[in-house]
Amino acid sequence: MTKNKFGKLMMSVTVSFSLLMGGTAVLQAKPAHAAISSSKASAVIASAKKYMGTPYKFDASTSTTRVFDCSSFTKRVFGMHGVTLPRSSHAQSKVGKYVSKSNLKPGDLVFFYSPVHHVGIYIGGGKVIHTYGKPGVTISTINSGWWKSHYAFARRV
């Protein structure tokens, strides 16, 4: 049996089994890095804003919402909406798709420093929600001052 015929046979068996067991067959998988929808981005941002003022603690546990560090914050907020992120800002900077600063959309992850040491969630209008030091979870502008000079890049998850 040729490789091509074997592949078609396996697909046929898989589809038949899927139909037998569940009544439907899924033939096309979602891309691994499909961007979140604008409605999900809005929900992520709304959830993030509920934590405004929550204190910052370096290396905060991901099992608490009493304190956050930058990456435990993004991991928690995205996780609430079915998006699994790695634990560290450095690891988060490798997921999704690169986005230029001029093409940012609400819900994009924005990263600061090089190498990456900080992450936040772009909320639109040149603003990012994130956490660091005092006042904890806060909103900052990325187009001026310290944040502008330390902006690295963004990724869409």
N, C-alpha and C positions, 0 to 999 in steps of 0.2 A: 504494500500500500504506500502510495507517495505521501510525502509530508503534507501537501496541500489537501489531499483527500482525507487524511487522518485528522487534520485540523477542522475540516468541515463536519466530519463525523462527530468529533468531540463537541463542537458547538451545537449540533443537532441533539445529541444526548443531553447536554447541559440545559438547553432550552426546554426539551421535553420533560426532564426531571423537574425543572422549575415550575412549569405549567401544572404538572401533576401534583406537586406539593403545595403550591401557593396560589394557583389560579392565574398568576400573571408572571411574565418574564421581564426582567430588566436587562435590556441589551446594551444600554449606553450608560457608563458611569459618569458621575460628576467630575469635572477636572479637579485635580488635587488642590489647586490654588485659585478656585473661583472666588472672585471678590464678593464680599457681603453686599447685600442689597441696600439701597438707600433707606428702606424702612427698618432693616435690622441695624444699620448704622445709627439711625435716630434713636432706636431702643437702647443700643449700647451707650450712647452719649447720655441719655436720660438716666440710665442706671449709674453711670459714672458720677453724674452731678449729685446723686443722692448721698454720695460719700464726701461732699465738700466739707473741708475742715477736719476730716479724719486724720489723726496724727501720723507723722512719718516715723518709721523705725527701720534703720538699715537691716537688711536680711530678715525682714518680717516673715513670719510663717504664712504659708498660703492657706492655712486652715482657719485663719481669723479675719474678721473685718474690723477689729478694734484699732489696728494699726496696719500700715502698708509701707512697703518700699515701692519704687516705681514699677518694677516688673511684677511684683505680686499684685499690685493694683490692676495693671492691664490684663494679667492672666485671669484674675477674678472676674473683672467686668466682662471681658469677652466670653469667658466660660459660662456666665449666666445666660448667654445667648447661643450656646452650642458651638462656640469656636474655641478649640483647644490650643493654647499657646504654651511654649516651653517656659521654664521658670525664670531664666535670666534675660536681661535686656540684650546681652550679646547673642544669645540663642534666638531670641525673638527677632533680632535684626536679620536673620537668615530665612525667615518664613515669608510666604506670600510673594508678591511681585514688586519690584522696584517702582517707585513713583517719583517723578521730578517735583520739585517744590512748586512749580507753576501749575501742576496738575493735581494738587492735593484735593481730596474729597473728605467730607466728614466721615469719621470711622477709620481713617488711615492711621497706622502707627507711625509716629515721628521719633527720630533718634537724634541724640546729641552726643557730642565729643567724637573724637576719633583716636583710638578705637572706642566703640560704643560703650557708654557707661550710664546712659539715661534714656528712658522711653516715656512717651505720653500718647494721648489719643487726640488727633486733630478733630476739632469741633466746628470748623468753618470760620470764615472771617479773620483768618490769620491767627487764630487762637488754638491753644492746646490745653487739655486738662491732664494733670499729672500730679505727682507728689514728690516733695523733697523738703527737708528741714522744716522750718516754720513757714507757713501756716499749715503744713500737711497738704491734703488734696486741695488743689487750687487751679485757677485758670490763668495762663500767661499768654502774652503775644509772642509770636515767633519772628516777627518782622522788625524788631528793634532791640537794642540793648544786648544784654548778655545772651539771651536765647538766640538772637539773630547771628551773633558771632560764633556760637557753638553748635548751630544746626548742622547735622551731618547728612541725613537723607530720610526718606520715608518708604514704607512698604504697605501694600494693600493686601489684607488677608481675606 
